[in-house]
Amino acid sequence: MASVISCGVLIVNERDELLLAHVTGQRQWDIPKGLPDASETPRQAAVREVLEETGITLRADELEDLGVFAYLPRKALHLFRAARGSAMLELSTCRCSSQFRTRWGKTLPEVDAFRWARREEIGELCIPRLAQVLRQAWPPSG
């Protein structure tokens, strides 16, 4: 059983592409996600994480609850889905306000780039375990 549940959002555009954020200093891309604060519901945490990691404002009532997925040995993902037209969401305006400190003391944003990804690109862009979860949570439509 997972001891930690991270909350995240699959933001999907009208071309059925998924918004991914590049993890600073790493090879992989990720979805906006993170741990809930003590007083937050999973939905509230997901909305906050999207705002902090992308600058995108979502309303809690526009999120579709996809459920909880096994992720890592001690971590599960509670995922939600939000539809956003790519015309409404210009990637160049996305900004990450959450930061981390490197072991050399430099402060950097958690993510440093954004892109839309097709379903078939997930395996090469994301770590294998996340790609597996995304295939479960984001099956082909139709």
The first five atom37 places (N, CA, C, CB, O) and aatype in JSON, in Angstrom:
{
  "aatype": [12, 0, 15, 19, 9, 15, 4, 7, 19, 10, 9, 19, 2, 6, 1, 3, 6, 10, 10, 10, 0, 8, 19, 16, 7, 5, 1, 5, 17, 3, 9, 14, 11, 7, 10, 14, 3, 0, 15, 6, 16, 14, 1, 5, 0, 0, 19, 1, 6, 19, 10, 6, 6, 16, 7, 9, 16, 10, 1, 0, 3, 6, 10, 6, 3, 10, 7, 19, 13, 0, 18, 10, 14, 1, 11, 0, 10, 8, 10, 13, 1, 0, 0, 1, 7, 15, 0, 12, 10, 6, 10, 15, 16, 4, 1, 4, 15, 15, 5, 13, 1, 16, 1, 17, 7, 11, 16, 10, 14, 6, 19, 3, 0, 13, 1, 17, 0, 1, 1, 6, 6, 9, 7, 6, 10, 4, 9, 14, 1, 10, 0, 5, 19, 10, 1, 5, 0, 17, 14, 14, 15, 7],
  "atom_mask": [
    [1, 1, 1, 1, 1],
    [1, 1, 1, 1, 1],
    [1, 1, 1, 1, 1],
    [1, 1, 1, 1, 1],
    [1, 1, 1, 1, 1],
    [1, 1, 1, 1, 1],
    [1, 1, 1, 1, 1],
    [1, 1, 1, 0, 1],
    [1, 1, 1, 1, 1],
    [1, 1, 1, 1, 1],
    [1, 1, 1, 1, 1],
    [1, 1, 1, 1, 1],
    [1, 1, 1, 1, 1],
    [1, 1, 1, 1, 1],
    [1, 1, 1, 1, 1],
    [1, 1, 1, 1, 1],
    [1, 1, 1, 1, 1],
    [1, 1, 1, 1, 1],
    [1, 1, 1, 1, 1],
    [1, 1, 1, 1, 1],
    [1, 1, 1, 1, 1],
    [1, 1, 1, 1, 1],
    [1, 1, 1, 1, 1],
    [1, 1, 1, 1, 1],
    [1, 1, 1, 0, 1],
    [1, 1, 1, 1, 1],
    [1, 1, 1, 1, 1],
    [1, 1, 1, 1, 1],
    [1, 1, 1, 1, 1],
    [1, 1, 1, 1, 1],
    [1, 1, 1, 1, 1],
    [1, 1, 1, 1, 1],
    [1, 1, 1, 1, 1],
    [1, 1, 1, 0, 1],
    [1, 1, 1, 1, 1],
    [1, 1, 1, 1, 1],
    [1, 1, 1, 1, 1],
    [1, 1, 1, 1, 1],
    [1, 1, 1, 1, 1],
    [1, 1, 1, 1, 1],
    [1, 1, 1, 1, 1],
    [1, 1, 1, 1, 1],
    [1, 1, 1, 1, 1],
    [1, 1, 1, 1, 1],
    [1, 1, 1, 1, 1],
    [1, 1, 1, 1, 1],
    [1, 1, 1, 1, 1],
    [1, 1, 1, 1, 1],
    [1, 1, 1, 1, 1],
    [1, 1, 1, 1, 1],
    [1, 1, 1, 1, 1],
    [1, 1, 1, 1, 1],
    [1, 1, 1, 1, 1],
    [1, 1, 1, 1, 1],
    [1, 1, 1, 0, 1],
    [1, 1, 1, 1, 1],
    [1, 1, 1, 1, 1],
    [1, 1, 1, 1, 1],
    [1, 1, 1, 1, 1],
    [1, 1, 1, 1, 1],
    [1, 1, 1, 1, 1],
    [1, 1, 1, 1, 1],
    [1, 1, 1, 1, 1],
    [1, 1, 1, 1, 1],
    [1, 1, 1, 1, 1],
    [1, 1, 1, 1, 1],
    [1, 1, 1, 0, 1],
    [1, 1, 1, 1, 1],
    [1, 1, 1, 1, 1],
    [1, 1, 1, 1, 1],
    [1, 1, 1, 1, 1],
    [1, 1, 1, 1, 1],
    [1, 1, 1, 1, 1],
    [1, 1, 1, 1, 1],
    [1, 1, 1, 1, 1],
    [1, 1, 1, 1, 1],
    [1, 1, 1, 1, 1],
    [1, 1, 1, 1, 1],
    [1, 1, 1, 1, 1],
    [1, 1, 1, 1, 1],
    [1, 1, 1, 1, 1],
    [1, 1, 1, 1, 1],
    [1, 1, 1, 1, 1],
    [1, 1, 1, 1, 1],
    [1, 1, 1, 0, 1],
    [1, 1, 1, 1, 1],
    [1, 1, 1, 1, 1],
    [1, 1, 1, 1, 1],
    [1, 1, 1, 1, 1],
    [1, 1, 1, 1, 1],
    [1, 1, 1, 1, 1],
    [1, 1, 1, 1, 1],
    [1, 1, 1, 1, 1],
    [1, 1, 1, 1, 1],
    [1, 1, 1, 1, 1],
    [1, 1, 1, 1, 1],
    [1, 1, 1, 1, 1],
    [1, 1, 1, 1, 1],
    [1, 1, 1, 1, 1],
    [1, 1, 1, 1, 1],
    [1, 1, 1, 1, 1],
    [1, 1, 1, 1, 1],
    [1, 1, 1, 1, 1],
    [1, 1, 1, 1, 1],
    [1, 1, 1, 0, 1],
    [1, 1, 1, 1, 1],
    [1, 1, 1, 1, 1],
    [1, 1, 1, 1, 1],
    [1, 1, 1, 1, 1],
    [1, 1, 1, 1, 1],
    [1, 1, 1, 1, 1],
    [1, 1, 1, 1, 1],
    [1, 1, 1, 1, 1],
    [1, 1, 1, 1, 1],
    [1, 1, 1, 1, 1],
    [1, 1, 1, 1, 1],
    [1, 1, 1, 1, 1],
    [1, 1, 1, 1, 1],
    [1, 1, 1, 1, 1],
    [1, 1, 1, 1, 1],
    [1, 1, 1, 1, 1],
    [1, 1, 1, 1, 1],
    [1, 1, 1, 0, 1],
    [1, 1, 1, 1, 1],
    [1, 1, 1, 1, 1],
    [1, 1, 1, 1, 1],
    [1, 1, 1, 1, 1],
    [1, 1, 1, 1, 1],
    [1, 1, 1, 1, 1],
    [1, 1, 1, 1, 1],
    [1, 1, 1, 1, 1],
    [1, 1, 1, 1, 1],
    [1, 1, 1, 1, 1],
    [1, 1, 1, 1, 1],
    [1, 1, 1, 1, 1],
    [1, 1, 1, 1, 1],
    [1, 1, 1, 1, 1],
    [1, 1, 1, 1, 1],
    [1, 1, 1, 1, 1],
    [1, 1, 1, 1, 1],
    [1, 1, 1, 1, 1],
    [1, 1, 1, 0, 1]
  ],
  "atom_positions": [
    [[0.85, -1.19, 0.0], [0.0, 0.0, 0.0], [0.89, 1.25, 0.0], [-0.96, 0.0, 1.23], [1.89, 1.31, 0.72]],
    [[0.51, 2.22, -0.81], [1.28, 3.46, -0.92], [1.18, 4.26, 0.38], [0.78, 4.31, -2.11], [0.1, 4.41, 0.95]],
    [[2.31, 4.78, 0.83], [2.31, 5.61, 2.03], [2.17, 7.09, 1.67], [3.6, 5.39, 2.84], [1.86, 7.91, 2.53]],
    [[2.4, 7.43, 0.39], [2.32, 8.8, -0.08], [1.48, 8.84, -1.35], [3.74, 9.4, -0.33], [1.62, 7.98, -2.23]],
    [[0.6, 9.83, -1.44], [-0.2, 10.0, -2.65], [0.07, 11.39, -3.2], [-1.71, 9.79, -2.38], [-0.21, 12.4, -2.55]],
    [[0.6, 11.43, -4.41], [0.87, 12.67, -5.12], [-0.33, 12.95, -6.03], [2.2, 12.58, -5.95], [-0.91, 12.03, -6.6]],
    [[-0.7, 14.22, -6.16], [-1.87, 14.6, -6.94], [-1.45, 15.34, -8.2], [-2.83, 15.47, -6.1], [-0.63, 16.26, -8.13]],
    [[-2.0, 14.95, -9.34], [-1.6, 15.57, -10.59], [-2.74, 15.69, -11.58], [0.0, 0.0, 0.0], [-3.82, 15.13, -11.39]],
    [[-2.46, 16.43, -12.65], [-3.48, 16.69, -13.67], [-2.94, 16.37, -15.05], [-3.96, 18.15, -13.61], [-1.83, 16.76, -15.41]],
    [[-3.75, 15.64, -15.81], [-3.48, 15.42, -17.22], [-4.24, 16.52, -17.97], [-3.92, 13.96, -17.69], [-5.46, 16.49, -18.05]],
    [[-3.5, 17.47, -18.51], [-4.12, 18.55, -19.29], [-4.02, 18.13, -20.75], [-3.41, 19.97, -19.02], [-2.93, 17.97, -21.29]],
    [[-5.18, 17.96, -21.37], [-5.26, 17.42, -22.72], [-5.9, 18.45, -23.64], [-6.07, 16.1, -22.75], [-6.9, 19.08, -23.29]],
    [[-5.3, 18.63, -24.82], [-5.85, 19.62, -25.77], [-6.81, 18.96, -26.76], [-4.71, 20.32, -26.53], [-7.08, 17.76, -26.68]],
    [[-7.31, 19.76, -27.7], [-8.3, 19.28, -28.66], [-7.72, 18.27, -29.66], [-8.88, 20.45, -29.41], [-8.48, 17.57, -30.34]],
    [[-6.41, 18.18, -29.76], [-5.77, 17.18, -30.63], [-5.42, 15.91, -29.85], [-4.49, 17.78, -31.28], [-4.7, 15.04, -30.34]],
    [[-5.93, 15.82, -28.62], [-5.68, 14.68, -27.74], [-4.18, 14.55, -27.43], [-6.21, 13.39, -28.36], [-3.64, 13.45, -27.4]],
    [[-3.53, 15.69, -27.2], [-2.13, 15.73, -26.79], [-2.07, 16.13, -25.32], [-1.3, 16.73, -27.67], [-2.92, 16.87, -24.83]],
    [[-1.08, 15.62, -24.63], [-0.92, 15.83, -23.2], [0.14, 16.89, -22.93], [-0.56, 14.52, -22.5], [1.2, 16.88, -23.54]],
    [[-0.16, 17.81, -22.01], [0.81, 18.81, -21.6], [1.85, 18.16, -20.69], [0.12, 20.0, -20.89], [1.51, 17.54, -19.68]],
    [[3.12, 18.3, -21.07], [4.22, 17.81, -20.25], [5.14, 18.96, -19.88], [5.01, 16.71, -20.99], [5.27, 19.94, -20.61]],
    [[5.77, 18.82, -18.71], [6.73, 19.8, -18.23], [8.08, 19.1, -18.09], [6.28, 20.44, -16.87], [8.16, 17.98, -17.58]],
    [[9.15, 19.77, -18.55], [10.49, 19.2, -18.47], [11.07, 19.41, -17.08], [11.41, 19.82, -19.54], [11.1, 20.54, -16.58]],
    [[11.52, 18.34, -16.46], [12.1, 18.41, -15.12], [13.5, 19.03, -15.22], [12.16, 16.98, -14.45], [14.36, 18.49, -15.91]],
    [[13.7, 20.14, -14.55], [14.97, 20.86, -14.62], [16.15, 19.96, -14.24], [14.93, 22.09, -13.69], [16.14, 19.29, -13.21]],
    [[17.16, 19.96, -15.11], [18.37, 19.2, -14.85], [18.26, 17.72, -15.11], [0.0, 0.0, 0.0], [19.21, 16.97, -14.86]],
    [[17.12, 17.27, -15.61], [16.93, 15.85, -15.87], [16.6, 15.64, -17.35], [15.79, 15.27, -14.97], [16.38, 16.59, -18.09]],
    [[16.57, 14.38, -17.75], [16.23, 14.04, -19.13], [14.72, 13.98, -19.33], [16.86, 12.71, -19.51], [14.22, 14.28, -20.41]],
    [[14.0, 13.58, -18.29], [12.59, 13.26, -18.45], [11.64, 14.45, -18.37], [12.21, 12.28, -17.43], [11.96, 15.52, -17.85]],
    [[10.46, 14.2, -18.9], [9.33, 15.11, -18.83], [8.32, 14.52, -17.87], [8.69, 15.36, -20.24], [8.33, 13.31, -17.61]],
    [[7.45, 15.37, -17.32], [6.52, 14.94, -16.28], [5.2, 15.68, -16.47], [7.1, 15.2, -14.87], [5.1, 16.61, -17.27]],
    [[4.2, 15.26, -15.72], [2.95, 16.01, -15.64], [3.01, 16.9, -14.4], [1.7, 15.05, -15.6], [3.79, 16.61, -13.49]],
    [[2.22, 17.96, -14.34], [2.18, 18.75, -13.11], [1.59, 17.9, -11.98], [1.34, 20.06, -13.3], [0.46, 17.41, -12.08]],
    [[2.35, 17.73, -10.92], [1.89, 16.91, -9.8], [2.71, 17.22, -8.55], [1.98, 15.4, -10.14], [3.81, 17.77, -8.63]],
    [[2.16, 16.85, -7.41], [2.89, 17.03, -6.16], [2.07, 16.6, -4.97], [0.0, 0.0, 0.0], [0.91, 16.19, -5.1]],
    [[2.68, 16.69, -3.81], [2.03, 16.24, -2.58], [1.05, 17.29, -2.07], [3.09, 15.94, -1.51], [1.3, 18.49, -2.19]],
    [[-0.07, 16.84, -1.51], [-1.02, 17.79, -0.93], [-0.5, 18.38, 0.38], [-2.38, 17.12, -0.7], [0.2, 17.71, 1.14]],
    [[-0.86, 19.63, 0.62], [-0.6, 20.24, 1.92], [-1.55, 19.6, 2.92], [-0.77, 21.79, 1.87], [-2.53, 18.97, 2.52]],
    [[-1.28, 19.74, 4.2], [-2.04, 19.06, 5.26], [-3.55, 19.28, 5.17], [-1.56, 19.51, 6.61], [-4.32, 18.36, 5.43]],
    [[-3.97, 20.49, 4.82], [-5.4, 20.8, 4.84], [-6.08, 20.67, 3.47], [-5.59, 22.2, 5.35], [-7.25, 21.0, 3.34]],
    [[-5.35, 20.19, 2.46], [-5.9, 20.14, 1.1], [-6.54, 18.79, 0.76], [-4.81, 20.45, 0.1], [-6.09, 17.73, 1.22]],
    [[-7.58, 18.86, -0.05], [-8.12, 17.65, -0.67], [-7.23, 17.34, -1.88], [-9.63, 17.84, -1.09], [-6.48, 18.2, -2.33]],
    [[-7.29, 16.13, -2.41], [-6.51, 15.82, -3.61], [-6.82, 16.78, -4.77], [-6.78, 14.39, -4.04], [-5.91, 17.18, -5.5]],
    [[-8.07, 17.13, -4.95], [-8.47, 18.04, -6.03], [-7.84, 19.42, -5.83], [-10.01, 18.16, -6.1], [-7.33, 20.02, -6.78]],
    [[-7.88, 19.93, -4.61], [-7.27, 21.23, -4.31], [-5.76, 21.19, -4.54], [-7.57, 21.65, -2.87], [-5.18, 22.13, -5.08]],
    [[-5.13, 20.1, -4.13], [-3.69, 19.96, -4.32], [-3.35, 19.93, -5.81], [-3.17, 18.69, -3.64], [-2.37, 20.55, -6.23]],
    [[-4.14, 19.22, -6.61], [-3.9, 19.15, -8.04], [-4.0, 20.53, -8.69], [-4.89, 18.18, -8.7], [-3.16, 20.89, -9.52]],
    [[-5.01, 21.3, -8.32], [-5.17, 22.66, -8.86], [-3.98, 23.53, -8.48], [-6.48, 23.3, -8.34], [-3.46, 24.27, -9.32]],
    [[-3.55, 23.45, -7.23], [-2.41, 24.24, -6.76], [-1.12, 23.85, -7.49], [-2.23, 24.08, -5.25], [-0.35, 24.71, -7.91]],
    [[-0.88, 22.55, -7.63], [0.34, 22.09, -8.29], [0.39, 22.56, -9.74], [0.43, 20.57, -8.24], [1.46, 22.95, -10.23]],
    [[-0.74, 22.52, -10.44], [-0.76, 23.01, -11.82], [-0.41, 24.49, -11.86], [-2.15, 22.77, -12.47], [0.37, 24.92, -12.71]],
    [[-0.98, 25.27, -10.96], [-0.68, 26.7, -10.92], [0.8, 26.94, -10.62], [-1.56, 27.4, -9.87], [1.45, 27.74, -11.29]],
    [[1.35, 26.25, -9.61], [2.75, 26.45, -9.24], [3.72, 26.01, -10.33], [3.05, 25.7, -7.96], [4.73, 26.67, -10.57]],
    [[3.42, 24.89, -10.99], [4.37, 24.33, -11.94], [4.2, 24.82, -13.37], [4.26, 22.85, -11.93], [5.11, 24.67, -14.19]],
    [[3.03, 25.43, -13.69], [2.8, 25.88, -15.07], [2.29, 27.31, -15.17], [1.82, 24.96, -15.74], [2.41, 27.93, -16.23]],
    [[1.73, 27.84, -14.09], [1.09, 29.15, -14.15], [-0.34, 29.08, -14.68], [0.0, 0.0, 0.0], [-0.99, 30.12, -14.83]],
    [[-0.84, 27.89, -14.95], [-2.2, 27.71, -15.48], [-3.19, 27.66, -14.32], [-2.31, 26.41, -16.35], [-2.99, 26.91, -13.36]],
    [[-4.24, 28.45, -14.42], [-5.28, 28.45, -13.4], [-6.41, 27.53, -13.82], [-5.81, 29.88, -13.15], [-7.03, 27.73, -14.86]],
    [[-6.66, 26.53, -13.02], [-7.78, 25.62, -13.24], [-8.78, 25.79, -12.11], [-7.29, 24.13, -13.33], [-8.42, 26.2, -11.0]],
    [[-10.03, 25.49, -12.4], [-11.07, 25.45, -11.35], [-11.23, 24.0, -10.92], [-12.44, 26.05, -11.87], [-11.19, 23.09, -11.74]],
    [[-11.41, 23.8, -9.64], [-11.57, 22.44, -9.11], [-12.73, 21.72, -9.78], [-11.79, 22.48, -7.6], [-12.67, 20.51, -9.99]],
    [[-13.81, 22.45, -10.11], [-14.98, 21.8, -10.69], [-14.81, 21.4, -12.16], [-16.18, 22.7, -10.56], [-15.68, 20.73, -12.71]],
    [[-13.72, 21.81, -12.8], [-13.5, 21.39, -14.19], [-12.62, 20.14, -14.29], [-12.86, 22.53, -14.98], [-12.34, 19.67, -15.39]],
    [[-12.2, 19.62, -13.15], [-11.35, 18.43, -13.16], [-12.18, 17.16, -13.13], [-10.38, 18.46, -11.97], [-13.1, 17.01, -12.32]],
    [[-11.84, 16.25, -14.02], [-12.44, 14.91, -14.01], [-11.53, 14.01, -13.18], [-12.63, 14.35, -15.49], [-10.34, 13.91, -13.45]],
    [[-12.1, 13.37, -12.17], [-11.32, 12.49, -11.29], [-11.08, 11.16, -12.01], [-12.06, 12.27, -9.93], [-12.02, 10.43, -12.3]],
    [[-9.82, 10.85, -12.28], [-9.46, 9.61, -12.96], [-9.16, 8.48, -11.99], [-8.27, 9.84, -13.85], [-9.11, 7.32, -12.38]],
    [[-8.96, 8.81, -10.71], [-8.7, 7.8, -9.71], [-7.26, 7.77, -9.23], [0.0, 0.0, 0.0], [-6.45, 8.62, -9.59]],
    [[-6.97, 6.77, -8.41], [-5.64, 6.6, -7.82], [-4.95, 5.43, -8.52], [-5.73, 6.36, -6.27], [-5.54, 4.37, -8.72]],
    [[-3.68, 5.65, -8.9], [-2.92, 4.66, -9.65], [-1.63, 4.32, -8.9], [-2.59, 5.18, -11.07], [-0.96, 5.21, -8.37]],
    [[-1.3, 3.02, -8.85], [-0.02, 2.6, -8.27], [1.09, 3.2, -9.11], [0.1, 1.04, -8.21], [1.02, 3.18, -10.34]],
    [[2.13, 3.74, -8.47], [3.19, 4.44, -9.19], [4.57, 3.9, -8.81], [3.12, 5.96, -8.9], [5.22, 3.24, -9.62]],
    [[4.99, 4.16, -7.6], [6.26, 3.67, -7.09], [5.96, 2.81, -5.87], [7.23, 4.86, -6.72], [4.82, 2.81, -5.4]],
    [[6.94, 2.07, -5.34], [6.64, 1.17, -4.22], [5.91, 1.84, -3.05], [7.9, 0.58, -3.71], [5.03, 1.22, -2.44]],
    [[6.25, 3.06, -2.72], [5.6, 3.73, -1.59], [4.83, 4.97, -2.01], [6.64, 4.1, -0.54], [4.51, 5.82, -1.18]],
    [[4.53, 5.08, -3.32], [3.88, 6.29, -3.8], [2.84, 5.95, -4.85], [4.92, 7.27, -4.38], [3.08, 5.16, -5.77]],
    [[1.67, 6.57, -4.71], [0.59, 6.43, -5.69], [0.3, 7.81, -6.28], [-0.7, 5.82, -5.04], [0.68, 8.84, -5.71]],
    [[-0.37, 7.82, -7.41], [-0.76, 9.07, -8.05], [-2.28, 9.16, -8.09], [-0.17, 9.18, -9.48], [-2.95, 8.26, -8.61]],
    [[-2.82, 10.24, -7.55], [-4.25, 10.54, -7.69], [-4.34, 11.53, -8.85], [-4.89, 11.13, -6.34], [-3.91, 12.68, -8.73]],
    [[-4.91, 11.07, -9.97], [-4.88, 11.87, -11.18], [-6.25, 12.42, -11.55], [-4.35, 11.05, -12.32], [-7.29, 11.81, -11.31]],
    [[-6.2, 13.59, -12.15], [-7.37, 14.28, -12.66], [-7.1, 14.63, -14.11], [-7.7, 15.56, -11.8], [-5.96, 14.61, -14.57]],
    [[-8.16, 14.95, -14.84], [-8.02, 15.34, -16.24], [-8.72, 16.68, -16.43], [-8.61, 14.26, -17.21], [-9.78, 16.93, -15.87]],
    [[-8.09, 17.55, -17.24], [-8.68, 18.84, -17.6], [-8.47, 19.04, -19.1], [-8.05, 20.02, -16.77], [-7.39, 18.77, -19.62]],
    [[-9.5, 19.5, -19.77], [-9.38, 19.8, -21.2], [-9.0, 21.27, -21.35], [-10.72, 19.48, -21.96], [-9.57, 22.14, -20.69]],
    [[-8.05, 21.54, -22.23], [-7.6, 22.91, -22.52], [-7.26, 22.98, -23.99], [-6.38, 23.33, -21.63], [-6.39, 22.25, -24.47]],
    [[-7.93, 23.85, -24.71], [-7.6, 24.04, -26.11], [-6.22, 24.66, -26.24], [0.0, 0.0, 0.0], [-5.85, 25.53, -25.46]],
    [[-5.46, 24.21, -27.24], [-4.12, 24.75, -27.4], [-4.15, 26.23, -27.77], [-3.36, 23.97, -28.46], [-3.19, 26.95, -27.52]],
    [[-5.25, 26.69, -28.38], [-5.38, 28.12, -28.68], [-5.56, 28.91, -27.39], [-6.57, 28.37, -29.64], [-5.15, 30.07, -27.31]],
    [[-6.18, 28.29, -26.37], [-6.39, 28.95, -25.08], [-5.14, 28.9, -24.22], [-7.55, 28.3, -24.33], [-5.0, 29.68, -23.27]],
    [[-4.23, 28.01, -24.55], [-3.07, 27.79, -23.7], [-1.8, 27.91, -24.55], [-3.15, 26.4, -23.01], [-1.37, 26.95, -25.19]],
    [[-1.23, 29.08, -24.53], [0.02, 29.33, -25.26], [1.17, 28.87, -24.36], [0.16, 30.85, -25.65], [1.38, 29.42, -23.28]],
    [[1.91, 27.87, -24.82], [2.96, 27.3, -23.98], [4.03, 28.31, -23.58], [3.61, 26.14, -24.7], [4.66, 28.18, -22.53]],
    [[4.25, 29.31, -24.41], [5.28, 30.3, -24.08], [4.9, 31.13, -22.86], [5.53, 31.23, -25.28], [5.76, 31.81, -22.29]],
    [[3.64, 31.09, -22.46], [3.22, 31.84, -21.26], [3.29, 31.0, -19.99], [1.81, 32.36, -21.45], [3.12, 31.52, -18.89]],
    [[3.55, 29.71, -20.13], [3.66, 28.85, -18.94], [4.91, 29.2, -18.16], [3.67, 27.35, -19.35], [5.98, 29.4, -18.74]],
    [[4.79, 29.27, -16.85], [5.9, 29.6, -15.97], [5.8, 28.78, -14.69], [5.92, 31.12, -15.65], [4.71, 28.6, -14.14]],
    [[6.92, 28.29, -14.23], [6.98, 27.53, -12.99], [7.41, 28.46, -11.86], [7.95, 26.32, -13.11], [8.47, 29.08, -11.92]],
    [[6.58, 28.55, -10.82], [6.92, 29.4, -9.68], [7.51, 28.59, -8.51], [5.69, 30.16, -9.2], [8.06, 29.17, -7.57]],
    [[7.39, 27.26, -8.57], [7.97, 26.44, -7.49], [9.43, 26.14, -7.81], [7.16, 25.1, -7.3], [9.78, 25.85, -8.95]],
    [[10.26, 26.22, -6.78], [11.7, 26.12, -6.99], [12.33, 25.1, -6.04], [12.35, 27.49, -6.8], [11.73, 24.69, -5.05]],
    [[13.55, 24.71, -6.38], [14.33, 23.84, -5.5], [15.76, 24.35, -5.47], [14.27, 22.36, -5.97], [16.19, 25.08, -6.36]],
    [[16.48, 23.97, -4.44], [17.87, 24.38, -4.3], [18.77, 23.2, -4.67], [18.16, 24.88, -2.83], [18.62, 22.1, -4.15]],
    [[19.72, 23.45, -5.58], [20.66, 22.41, -5.97], [21.65, 22.16, -4.84], [21.41, 22.81, -7.27], [21.71, 22.92, -3.88]],
    [[22.41, 21.11, -4.97], [23.4, 20.81, -3.93], [24.51, 21.86, -3.91], [24.0, 19.42, -4.15], [25.28, 21.9, -2.95]],
    [[24.61, 22.69, -4.94], [25.59, 23.79, -4.98], [24.99, 25.1, -4.5], [26.13, 23.96, -6.4], [25.65, 26.14, -4.54]],
    [[23.73, 25.05, -4.02], [23.1, 26.22, -3.46], [22.37, 27.12, -4.45], [0.0, 0.0, 0.0], [21.87, 28.17, -4.07]],
    [[22.31, 26.73, -5.7], [21.61, 27.53, -6.71], [20.12, 27.2, -6.68], [22.2, 27.27, -8.12], [19.74, 26.04, -6.57]],
    [[19.27, 28.22, -6.78], [17.83, 28.04, -6.79], [17.34, 28.0, -8.24], [17.12, 29.17, -6.0], [17.62, 28.91, -9.02]],
    [[16.62, 26.94, -8.58], [16.12, 26.73, -9.94], [14.64, 26.38, -9.91], [16.92, 25.62, -10.65], [14.15, 25.86, -8.9]],
    [[13.9, 26.65, -11.01], [12.51, 26.21, -11.07], [12.45, 24.68, -11.18], [11.78, 26.87, -12.28], [13.34, 24.06, -11.74]],
    [[11.4, 24.09, -10.63], [11.24, 22.64, -10.7], [11.18, 22.15, -12.14], [9.97, 22.2, -9.95], [11.72, 21.09, -12.46]],
    [[10.53, 22.91, -13.01], [10.44, 22.56, -14.42], [10.88, 23.75, -15.25], [8.99, 22.12, -14.81], [10.71, 24.9, -14.84]],
    [[11.45, 23.48, -16.44], [12.03, 24.57, -17.22], [11.55, 24.66, -18.67], [13.5, 24.45, -17.21], [12.04, 25.5, -19.42]],
    [[10.62, 23.8, -19.08], [10.09, 23.86, -20.44], [8.76, 23.11, -20.49], [11.1, 23.25, -21.47], [8.46, 22.29, -19.61]],
    [[7.97, 23.39, -21.5], [6.64, 22.79, -21.65], [6.43, 22.36, -23.09], [5.54, 23.78, -21.21], [6.96, 22.98, -24.02]],
    [[5.66, 21.31, -23.27], [5.36, 20.84, -24.63], [4.08, 20.02, -24.62], [6.53, 20.01, -25.2], [3.66, 19.49, -23.58]],
    [[3.47, 19.92, -25.79], [2.37, 18.99, -26.0], [2.97, 17.69, -26.52], [1.3, 19.57, -27.0], [3.87, 17.73, -27.35]],
    [[2.5, 16.57, -26.04], [3.02, 15.27, -26.46], [1.88, 14.36, -26.91], [3.82, 14.6, -25.32], [0.81, 14.32, -26.31]],
    [[2.14, 13.65, -27.99], [1.19, 12.64, -28.45], [1.35, 11.38, -27.61], [1.41, 12.32, -29.96], [2.4, 11.15, -27.0]],
    [[0.32, 10.6, -27.57], [0.31, 9.38, -26.76], [1.52, 8.49, -27.06], [-0.98, 8.6, -27.0], [2.12, 7.93, -26.15]],
    [[1.88, 8.37, -28.34], [2.98, 7.47, -28.71], [4.36, 8.02, -28.31], [2.95, 7.22, -30.21], [5.35, 7.29, -28.39]],
    [[4.45, 9.27, -27.9], [5.72, 9.86, -27.46], [6.0, 9.68, -25.97], [5.74, 11.33, -27.8], [7.12, 9.88, -25.51]],
    [[4.97, 9.31, -25.22], [5.08, 9.24, -23.75], [6.2, 8.32, -23.3], [3.75, 8.78, -23.15], [6.93, 8.64, -22.36]],
    [[6.35, 7.17, -23.95], [7.37, 6.2, -23.56], [8.79, 6.72, -23.68], [0.0, 0.0, 0.0], [9.66, 6.32, -22.91]],
    [[9.04, 7.59, -24.64], [10.4, 8.11, -24.8], [10.64, 9.38, -23.99], [10.68, 8.39, -26.26], [11.79, 9.74, -23.73]],
    [[9.58, 10.07, -23.58], [9.73, 11.33, -22.86], [9.68, 11.18, -21.34], [8.66, 12.29, -23.3], [10.35, 11.93, -20.62]],
    [[8.9, 10.24, -20.85], [8.67, 10.09, -19.41], [9.41, 8.86, -18.88], [7.15, 9.97, -19.1], [9.77, 7.96, -19.64]],
    [[9.64, 8.85, -17.56], [10.24, 7.66, -16.98], [9.28, 6.48, -17.2], [10.55, 7.87, -15.44], [8.07, 6.69, -17.3]],
    [[9.8, 5.26, -17.29], [8.94, 4.11, -17.63], [7.72, 3.94, -16.73], [9.75, 2.87, -17.57], [6.63, 3.65, -17.23]],
    [[7.88, 4.12, -15.44], [6.73, 3.91, -14.54], [5.64, 4.95, -14.77], [7.19, 3.95, -13.06], [4.46, 4.63, -14.74]],
    [[6.03, 6.21, -15.0], [5.03, 7.24, -15.27], [4.36, 6.96, -16.61], [5.68, 8.65, -15.27], [3.15, 7.12, -16.74]],
    [[5.13, 6.56, -17.6], [4.55, 6.24, -18.91], [3.5, 5.14, -18.77], [5.65, 5.8, -19.9], [2.45, 5.2, -19.41]],
    [[3.78, 4.15, -17.94], [2.83, 3.06, -17.72], [1.54, 3.58, -17.08], [3.46, 1.97, -16.83], [0.44, 3.21, -17.5]],
    [[1.67, 4.43, -16.07], [0.5, 5.01, -15.42], [-0.3, 5.86, -16.41], [0.92, 5.87, -14.19], [-1.53, 5.79, -16.45]],
    [[0.4, 6.66, -17.21], [-0.3, 7.51, -18.17], [-1.05, 6.69, -19.21], [0.69, 8.44, -18.87], [-2.13, 7.09, -19.64]],
    [[-0.51, 5.55, -19.61], [-1.23, 4.68, -20.55], [-2.52, 4.15, -19.93], [-0.34, 3.51, -20.99], [-3.51, 3.96, -20.64]],
    [[-2.52, 3.92, -18.62], [-3.73, 3.47, -17.92], [-4.73, 4.61, -17.76], [-3.37, 2.89, -16.54], [-5.93, 4.44, -18.02]],
    [[-4.24, 5.77, -17.35], [-5.11, 6.9, -17.03], [-5.6, 7.65, -18.27], [-4.38, 7.86, -16.12], [-6.63, 8.32, -18.22]],
    [[-4.87, 7.53, -19.38], [-5.16, 8.29, -20.6], [-5.22, 7.33, -21.79], [-4.08, 9.39, -20.83], [-4.38, 7.39, -22.69]],
    [[-6.23, 6.46, -21.8], [-6.34, 5.5, -22.9], [-6.77, 6.22, -24.19], [-7.35, 4.37, -22.56], [-7.32, 7.32, -24.13]],
    [[-6.51, 5.62, -25.34], [-6.95, 6.24, -26.6], [-8.45, 6.49, -26.59], [-6.57, 5.36, -27.81], [-9.22, 5.65, -26.12]],
    [[-8.87, 7.63, -27.1], [-10.3, 7.94, -27.15], [-10.91, 7.29, -28.37], [-10.55, 9.47, -27.17], [-10.23, 7.04, -29.37]],
    [[-12.2, 7.02, -28.26], [-12.9, 6.43, -29.4], [-12.91, 5.02, -29.31], [0.0, 0.0, 0.0], [-13.46, 4.35, -30.18]]
  ]
}
